[in-house]
Amino acid sequence: MERKKPIVIIGAGIAGLTAANYLRKQNEPFILFEASDKIAGLAASFKDAEGFSNDFGAHFITNRLAKAIGVESECRLVKHYEEAIWLQGKSYGYPFGLLRRHRMLLSFLKAKFKSFGSRKVAGTAKEWFRDQYGISFSDEVALPLIEAWSGAPAECLSPAVGASLPSNIFKVFYLKAASLITGRAVACGYNREMPEKPSVWHVYPEGGVSLLCNKLAEGLDDAIKLQSPVQEIIVENNKVIAVRVRGEIIEVSAAISTAPANILAKIVTGTEALWDFSQFRFRAMVFINLRLEGTNLLPGTVLWFPENRFPFFRVTEVTRSMPWLAPKGKSIITVDIGCQKDDEYWTMNEKAITGLCLKHIKTIIPDIEKRLVGSSILKTPFAYPVFLKKYEKERLDFERSTNIDNLLSIGRNGEFAHRFMEDVYWRTRKKIQDFLSNQSSNKDIRSLGKV
C-alpha cells in the first residue's frame, strides 16, 4: 500500500501547534517546519537574573482557553485589569472615566440615536468610528490611536478595522462592572469565536504563555523540525504538491501555513493565485521593556496615548495586574512604538530609544529616570495587519480562501487579521476540521470521476 503523503505545517506558534495537535488526534500524518531553533515564537517568555519576567507577546489568556488546552491548574488568577486614556494631561479610566467628559458622552449618545433604523454603510474607518462612537470620542481618542497603531490615515483604512473592537459599548460596561463585582479580570474585547461573559476571565500561565505551546507540542517531537525554514511551496494544477526546505524537495498532500499572508504569497510558486495578497502591509513595532523600582506607577494596567506629541500610543504596566512578573517592590512597563522597518524608531539603538521613552513618560511618572533598573527591546516587522481600503476587496477574498485547493492559511499573521490568542485556538481547530472534511470530499469526488 502506498504511504500517505504528509500534510506540511509552517510555523510552530500557537496556531501551528494547535493544528499539529489536532491532526495528531485525527491520526493524520504531518510534518511541522519551524524556521527558528525553538517553538512558541513571540509567545516565548524568559526570566532574567534579577527576577524580571520578559513577556513580549500576550501576557495572559482566559480560564476557558487554559482549561481547553489542559493547563488550568498551572495558571494564576488575574484579579484586575484596568485601561485608561491619557488626554490633555489627565487620566480617564475606560470606559467609566470618560463619562466625565460630557462632550464625548453627548456626542456618543447622539451617534447612537442617529444610528437607530439607519442603513448607512461606512466607506472608511473614519466614517465607521464617527458613526459608532460620535465625532468627539472618535476625533480625540479612537482615530488618533488607530492611525498610530496602523501608520495610515483613518480615511485610507477600511471600516473593517472596527471589527477588532468590542461591537457593543453597553456590553463593555456590563463586563467591566462584572470585573469590579467579582474581583476577577473578566475578559472584554478579547474573544470573537466564543461568547464573552462574567464566567470567562483572565489567568496567567506559570512561566508565560509559552506554556500553552509546550502543552500542545507534547508527544509531537517526532514531527516537529526546528531550524527548517520553508523556502518554497510548489503548486501544480492549483494544488500544493511539495515544499522545499533547506534545499530538499518534500512531497506533501496539503499545506497549512502560519506565515504572514504577504510572505506566503511570495513563497508559493507555480501559480499567480495568491499574487494579489503580496501587497498586504503589516505594521512594524518596537516594544521597550522598562524595569523599574516601585509599583503601581501608572493609573491603570494599560494607558493609551492618542495625542501625537508622544512617540508611543500605548504603555502597559503588566505588574499592576500580575505582580509576580517582577521582584517584590518593582515593576515592568512595556512601551509600544509603531514604526516602519528601517525608519528612525526601528534603527534607534537601545540606549537612545529607552531615553526617548523615559523623557515622555516623565509626564506621568516624574522620577522615572531614578527608578530605572534596566531595559530591553524587541522589534517585529509583523505586529499588526494594516487594513488599507485600497486592497479591501483582496483582503475579503483572502479571508474566504487562498484560492488554492489544498493550501490553508491560519493564525493571526496567516489570516491577516487582528485575532487574540483564544480566538486563534478555537478558529484554527474549526478551520482544520473543515479543511480535512473538504479534502476528504474532494478525494471522494475524484474517485467517483475515475469510476
C-alpha positions as CSV (number, residue, x, y, z in Angstrom):
1,M,0.0,0.0,0.0
2,E,1.3,3.5,-0.9
3,R,2.2,5.5,2.2
4,K,0.0,8.6,2.5
5,K,1.9,11.9,1.9
6,P,2.1,14.1,5.0
7,I,0.4,17.5,5.5
8,V,3.0,20.2,6.0
9,I,2.5,22.8,8.7
10,I,4.6,26.0,8.5
11,G,5.3,27.7,11.9
12,A,5.4,26.5,15.5
13,G,3.4,29.3,17.2
14,I,0.1,28.8,18.9
15,A,-1.8,28.3,15.5
16,G,0.7,25.9,14.0
17,L,0.9,23.8,17.2
18,T,-2.9,23.8,17.6
19,A,-3.1,22.5,14.0
20,A,-0.5,19.8,14.7
21,N,-2.1,18.7,17.9
22,Y,-5.5,18.4,16.2
23,L,-4.0,16.5,13.2
24,R,-2.2,14.0,15.6
25,K,-5.6,13.3,17.3
26,Q,-7.1,12.6,13.9
27,N,-4.3,10.3,13.0
28,E,-3.3,12.5,10.0
29,P,0.4,12.3,9.1
30,F,2.1,15.7,9.1
31,I,5.4,17.5,9.4
32,L,5.7,20.8,11.2
33,F,8.6,23.1,10.0
34,E,9.8,25.9,12.2
35,A,12.4,28.4,11.0
36,S,13.8,29.2,14.5
37,D,15.5,27.0,17.0
38,K,12.5,26.8,19.3
39,I,8.7,26.7,19.3
40,A,6.3,29.4,20.6
41,G,7.6,32.4,18.6
42,L,6.7,35.7,20.2
43,A,4.8,33.8,22.9
44,A,8.1,32.7,24.4
45,S,8.9,34.1,27.9
46,F,12.1,34.1,30.0
47,K,13.1,35.3,33.4
48,D,16.4,37.3,33.8
49,A,18.9,37.1,36.6
50,E,17.2,39.9,38.5
51,G,13.9,38.0,38.6
52,F,12.0,40.0,36.0
53,S,9.9,38.0,33.5
54,N,10.2,39.2,30.0
55,D,7.0,38.5,28.1
56,F,6.7,40.5,24.9
57,G,3.8,38.6,23.4
58,A,0.4,38.0,25.1
59,H,0.7,38.2,28.9
60,F,-2.4,36.4,29.8
61,I,-5.1,34.1,28.5
62,T,-8.6,33.2,29.6
63,N,-9.5,30.4,32.0
64,R,-11.6,28.9,29.2
65,L,-8.6,28.5,27.0
66,A,-6.4,27.2,29.8
67,K,-9.0,24.5,30.5
68,A,-9.3,23.6,26.9
69,I,-5.6,23.1,26.5
70,G,-5.2,21.4,29.9
71,V,-3.1,23.9,31.8
72,E,-5.8,25.3,34.1
73,S,-4.1,24.0,37.3
74,E,-0.9,25.8,36.2
75,C,-2.4,29.3,36.0
76,R,-2.7,32.2,38.4
77,L,-5.8,34.4,38.7
78,V,-5.6,37.9,37.3
79,K,-7.7,39.9,39.7
80,H,-7.9,43.2,37.9
81,Y,-7.1,44.8,34.5
82,E,-7.7,48.5,34.1
83,E,-7.4,50.6,30.9
84,A,-7.1,54.4,30.9
85,I,-6.6,57.1,28.4
86,W,-4.2,60.0,28.9
87,L,-5.7,63.1,27.4
88,Q,-4.7,66.7,27.9
89,G,-2.6,65.9,30.9
90,K,-5.2,63.9,32.7
91,S,-6.0,60.2,33.0
92,Y,-9.5,58.9,32.3
93,G,-10.5,55.3,33.1
94,Y,-12.0,53.4,30.2
95,P,-14.9,53.3,29.9
96,F,-16.4,54.8,33.1
97,G,-13.9,57.7,33.4
98,L,-14.8,59.1,30.0
99,L,-18.2,59.9,31.3
100,R,-16.6,62.9,33.0
101,R,-16.0,64.4,29.6
102,H,-19.6,65.5,28.9
103,R,-18.9,66.5,25.3
104,M,-17.9,62.9,24.5
105,L,-20.9,61.4,26.2
106,L,-23.3,63.7,24.4
107,S,-21.6,63.1,21.1
108,F,-21.7,59.3,21.7
109,L,-25.4,59.3,22.6
110,K,-26.2,61.5,19.5
111,A,-24.4,59.0,17.3
112,K,-26.3,56.1,18.8
113,F,-29.6,57.9,18.4
114,K,-28.9,58.6,14.7
115,S,-27.9,55.0,14.1
116,F,-31.3,53.6,15.0
117,G,-33.0,52.5,11.8
118,S,-30.1,53.8,9.7
119,R,-28.9,51.7,6.8
120,K,-25.8,53.8,6.2
121,V,-22.7,51.7,5.3
122,A,-19.4,53.4,6.2
123,G,-16.8,53.5,3.5
124,T,-13.8,54.2,5.6
125,A,-12.6,53.6,9.2
126,K,-13.0,57.3,9.9
127,E,-16.7,57.2,8.9
128,W,-17.2,53.9,10.8
129,F,-15.8,55.3,14.1
130,R,-17.7,58.5,13.9
131,D,-21.0,56.7,13.2
132,Q,-20.4,54.2,16.1
133,Y,-18.9,56.4,18.8
134,G,-19.6,60.0,17.8
135,I,-17.4,62.7,16.5
136,S,-15.9,63.8,19.8
137,F,-14.6,60.5,21.0
138,S,-13.6,59.4,17.5
139,D,-11.6,62.5,16.6
140,E,-9.9,63.0,20.0
141,V,-9.3,59.3,21.0
142,A,-10.2,56.5,18.7
143,L,-9.0,57.7,15.3
144,P,-5.6,59.0,16.5
145,L,-5.0,55.7,18.2
146,I,-6.0,53.7,15.1
147,E,-3.7,55.9,13.0
148,A,-0.7,55.5,15.4
149,W,-1.4,51.7,15.5
150,S,-1.6,51.3,11.8
151,G,0.6,54.0,10.5
152,A,-2.0,55.1,8.0
153,P,-4.6,57.9,7.9
154,A,-8.1,56.8,9.0
155,E,-9.7,57.8,5.7
156,C,-7.3,55.4,3.9
157,L,-8.3,52.5,6.2
158,S,-11.2,50.0,5.7
159,P,-14.2,50.2,8.1
160,A,-13.3,46.6,8.9
161,V,-10.7,48.0,11.4
162,G,-13.6,48.3,13.8
163,A,-14.3,44.6,13.6
164,S,-11.4,44.0,16.1
165,L,-13.1,46.2,18.7
166,P,-16.0,45.4,21.1
167,S,-19.1,45.8,19.0
168,N,-21.4,46.8,21.8
169,I,-20.4,49.6,24.2
170,F,-23.1,48.6,26.6
171,K,-21.7,45.1,26.9
172,V,-18.3,46.7,27.7
173,F,-19.9,48.5,30.6
174,Y,-21.6,45.2,31.7
175,L,-18.4,43.2,31.6
176,K,-16.3,45.9,33.3
177,A,-18.9,46.1,36.0
178,A,-18.7,42.3,36.4
179,S,-14.9,42.6,36.9
180,L,-15.4,45.1,39.8
181,I,-18.1,42.9,41.4
182,T,-16.3,39.5,41.1
183,G,-12.8,40.7,41.8
184,R,-11.6,39.0,38.6
185,A,-10.4,40.5,35.3
186,V,-13.4,39.4,33.2
187,A,-12.4,39.2,29.5
188,C,-13.7,42.1,27.5
189,G,-12.8,42.6,23.8
190,Y,-10.6,39.5,23.7
191,N,-12.9,37.0,22.1
192,R,-14.9,36.7,18.9
193,E,-15.1,33.0,18.3
194,M,-16.6,32.2,21.8
195,P,-19.0,34.3,23.9
196,E,-17.7,36.8,26.4
197,K,-19.4,36.6,29.8
198,P,-18.6,37.1,33.5
199,S,-17.6,33.4,33.8
200,V,-14.7,34.0,31.4
201,W,-11.8,35.8,33.0
202,H,-8.0,36.3,32.6
203,V,-5.4,34.0,34.0
204,Y,-1.6,33.9,33.7
205,P,0.1,30.6,32.9
206,E,3.1,29.9,35.1
207,G,6.2,30.6,33.1
208,G,4.3,32.6,30.5
209,V,2.0,31.9,27.6
210,S,4.7,29.6,26.0
211,L,3.3,27.0,28.5
212,L,0.3,26.6,26.1
213,C,2.7,25.9,23.2
214,N,4.7,23.4,25.2
215,K,1.5,21.6,26.2
216,L,0.2,21.5,22.6
217,A,3.5,20.1,21.5
218,E,3.6,17.2,23.9
219,G,4.1,14.0,22.0
220,L,4.8,15.7,18.7
221,D,8.6,15.7,18.9
222,D,8.9,13.2,16.0
223,A,7.0,15.6,13.7
224,I,8.5,19.0,14.6
225,K,11.5,20.1,12.7
226,L,13.3,23.2,14.1
227,Q,15.7,25.4,12.2
228,S,13.9,24.4,9.0
229,P,12.5,27.4,7.1
230,V,10.2,26.5,4.2
231,Q,11.7,28.3,1.2
232,E,9.1,27.3,-1.4
233,I,5.6,25.9,-1.7
234,I,5.3,24.2,-5.1
235,V,1.9,24.2,-6.8
236,E,0.7,22.3,-9.9
237,N,-2.8,22.4,-11.3
238,N,-3.9,24.6,-8.4
239,K,-2.7,22.1,-5.8
240,V,0.2,22.0,-3.5
241,I,2.4,19.0,-4.4
242,A,5.6,19.7,-2.5
243,V,7.7,22.1,-0.4
244,R,11.4,23.0,-0.5
245,V,13.1,23.0,2.9
246,R,16.8,23.7,3.2
247,G,17.2,22.8,-0.5
248,E,15.3,19.5,-0.2
249,I,12.0,18.9,-2.1
250,I,9.4,17.1,0.1
251,E,6.2,15.8,-1.4
252,V,3.1,16.6,0.6
253,S,-0.7,16.1,0.4
254,A,-1.5,19.6,1.6
255,A,0.0,22.7,3.3
256,I,-1.1,24.7,6.3
257,S,0.7,28.0,6.7
258,T,1.0,30.5,9.6
259,A,3.4,32.7,7.6
260,P,2.4,36.3,7.2
261,A,-0.1,36.5,4.3
262,N,2.2,38.7,2.1
263,I,5.2,36.4,2.7
264,L,3.1,33.3,1.9
265,A,2.1,34.9,-1.5
266,K,5.8,35.2,-2.4
267,I,7.0,31.7,-1.5
268,V,4.2,29.9,-3.4
269,T,5.4,29.1,-6.9
270,G,3.7,27.6,-10.0
271,T,0.6,29.9,-9.8
272,E,-0.3,33.5,-9.5
273,A,-3.4,32.7,-7.4
274,L,-2.0,34.5,-4.3
275,W,-0.2,37.3,-6.0
276,D,-2.8,40.0,-5.1
277,F,-2.1,39.2,-1.4
278,S,1.6,40.1,-1.6
279,Q,0.6,43.8,-1.4
280,F,-0.8,43.4,2.2
281,R,1.0,45.5,4.7
282,F,1.8,44.8,8.3
283,R,2.7,47.4,10.9
284,A,6.2,47.1,12.4
285,M,6.6,47.6,16.1
286,V,9.3,48.3,18.7
287,F,8.5,47.1,22.2
288,I,10.6,48.5,25.0
289,N,10.6,46.8,28.4
290,L,11.5,49.1,31.3
291,R,12.4,47.5,34.6
292,L,11.7,49.9,37.4
293,E,11.8,50.4,41.2
294,G,8.3,50.9,42.7
295,T,4.8,49.5,42.0
296,N,1.5,50.9,40.7
297,L,3.3,53.6,38.8
298,L,0.6,54.1,36.1
299,P,-3.0,55.0,36.7
300,G,-4.1,51.7,35.0
301,T,-2.6,48.5,33.7
302,V,-2.8,49.9,30.2
303,L,-2.5,53.6,29.4
304,W,-3.4,54.8,25.9
305,F,-1.9,57.9,24.4
306,P,-4.0,59.4,21.5
307,E,-2.0,62.7,21.3
308,N,0.7,62.6,18.7
309,R,3.1,64.5,20.8
310,F,4.0,61.1,22.3
311,P,6.2,58.7,20.2
312,F,4.2,55.8,21.6
313,F,0.5,55.0,21.6
314,R,0.3,52.5,24.5
315,V,2.2,51.9,27.7
316,T,1.5,48.9,29.9
317,E,2.4,48.2,33.5
318,V,1.8,44.5,33.4
319,T,2.8,44.1,37.1
320,R,-0.2,46.1,38.2
321,S,-2.3,43.1,37.2
322,M,0.4,40.4,37.6
323,P,2.9,41.5,40.3
324,W,4.6,38.1,40.2
325,L,6.3,39.1,36.9
326,A,8.8,41.3,38.8
327,P,10.7,41.1,42.2
328,K,8.8,42.5,45.1
329,G,8.7,46.3,45.1
330,K,9.5,46.5,41.4
331,S,7.6,46.9,38.1
332,I,7.8,46.2,34.4
333,I,6.4,48.8,32.0
334,T,6.2,47.9,28.3
335,V,6.1,50.8,25.7
336,D,4.7,50.2,22.2
337,I,6.0,52.3,19.4
338,G,4.6,51.9,15.9
339,C,7.1,52.3,13.0
340,Q,8.2,51.2,9.6
341,K,11.1,48.9,9.1
342,D,14.3,50.8,8.8
343,D,12.8,54.1,9.9
344,E,14.1,56.3,12.8
345,Y,12.5,54.3,15.6
346,W,13.4,50.9,14.1
347,T,17.1,51.8,13.7
348,M,17.4,53.6,17.1
349,N,19.7,51.8,19.5
350,E,18.5,50.6,22.9
351,K,20.0,53.4,24.9
352,A,18.5,56.1,22.7
353,I,15.0,54.6,22.5
354,T,15.0,54.0,26.2
355,G,16.0,57.6,26.8
356,L,13.2,58.7,24.5
357,C,10.6,56.7,26.4
358,L,11.8,58.0,29.8
359,K,11.7,61.6,28.5
360,H,8.0,61.3,27.6
361,I,6.8,59.1,30.4
362,K,8.1,61.7,32.9
363,T,4.8,63.4,32.2
364,I,3.1,60.6,34.2
365,I,6.0,59.4,36.4
366,P,8.2,62.4,37.1
367,D,11.0,60.4,38.8
368,I,11.1,57.6,36.3
369,E,14.8,58.1,35.4
370,K,15.8,57.5,39.0
371,R,13.6,54.4,39.2
372,L,15.1,52.7,36.1
373,V,16.8,49.4,36.8
374,G,17.3,48.3,33.2
375,S,15.7,47.9,29.8
376,S,15.4,45.6,26.8
377,I,13.8,45.9,23.4
378,L,12.1,43.7,20.8
379,K,11.5,44.5,17.2
380,T,8.9,42.8,15.0
381,P,8.1,43.6,11.4
382,F,4.8,41.8,11.6
383,A,2.9,43.2,14.6
384,Y,-0.5,44.1,13.2
385,P,-2.2,43.9,9.8
386,V,-3.0,47.2,8.2
387,F,-6.4,47.1,6.6
388,L,-5.9,49.6,3.8
389,K,-9.0,50.4,1.8
390,K,-7.2,50.1,-1.5
391,Y,-6.9,46.3,-1.1
392,E,-10.1,45.6,0.9
393,K,-11.6,43.5,-1.9
394,E,-8.4,41.3,-2.0
395,R,-8.5,41.1,1.8
396,L,-12.0,39.8,1.8
397,D,-11.1,37.4,-1.0
398,F,-8.2,36.1,1.1
399,E,-10.5,35.8,4.2
400,R,-12.6,33.3,2.2
401,S,-9.8,31.3,0.6
402,T,-6.2,31.2,-0.5
403,N,-7.6,30.2,-4.0
404,I,-5.5,27.0,-3.9
405,D,-7.5,23.8,-3.1
406,N,-5.2,22.3,-0.5
407,L,-3.5,25.3,0.9
408,L,-4.8,26.7,4.2
409,S,-3.6,29.9,5.9
410,I,-4.2,30.1,9.7
411,G,-3.2,32.2,12.7
412,R,-3.1,35.9,13.3
413,N,-0.5,36.7,10.6
414,G,-1.5,33.9,8.4
415,E,-5.1,35.1,8.2
416,F,-4.1,38.8,8.1
417,A,-6.4,39.6,11.0
418,H,-6.1,41.1,14.5
419,R,-7.0,38.0,16.4
420,F,-6.3,37.3,20.1
421,M,-4.9,34.0,21.4
422,E,-8.1,32.3,22.4
423,D,-9.7,33.2,19.0
424,V,-6.7,31.8,17.2
425,Y,-7.1,28.5,19.1
426,W,-10.8,27.9,18.5
427,R,-10.7,29.3,15.0
428,T,-7.8,27.1,14.0
429,R,-9.4,24.0,15.2
430,K,-12.6,24.8,13.3
431,K,-10.7,25.6,10.1
432,I,-8.6,22.4,10.3
433,Q,-11.7,20.4,10.8
434,D,-13.4,21.9,7.8
435,F,-10.2,21.7,5.8
436,L,-9.9,17.9,6.4
437,S,-13.6,17.4,5.6
438,N,-13.2,19.3,2.3
439,Q,-10.0,17.4,1.4
440,S,-11.9,14.1,2.0
441,S,-14.9,15.3,0.0
442,N,-12.7,16.3,-2.9
443,K,-10.9,12.9,-2.8
444,D,-14.2,11.1,-2.9
445,I,-15.3,13.2,-5.9
446,R,-12.1,12.5,-7.8
447,S,-12.5,8.8,-7.0
448,L,-16.1,8.8,-8.5
449,G,-14.8,10.5,-11.6
450,K,-12.5,7.6,-12.3
451,V,-15.2,5.0,-12.0
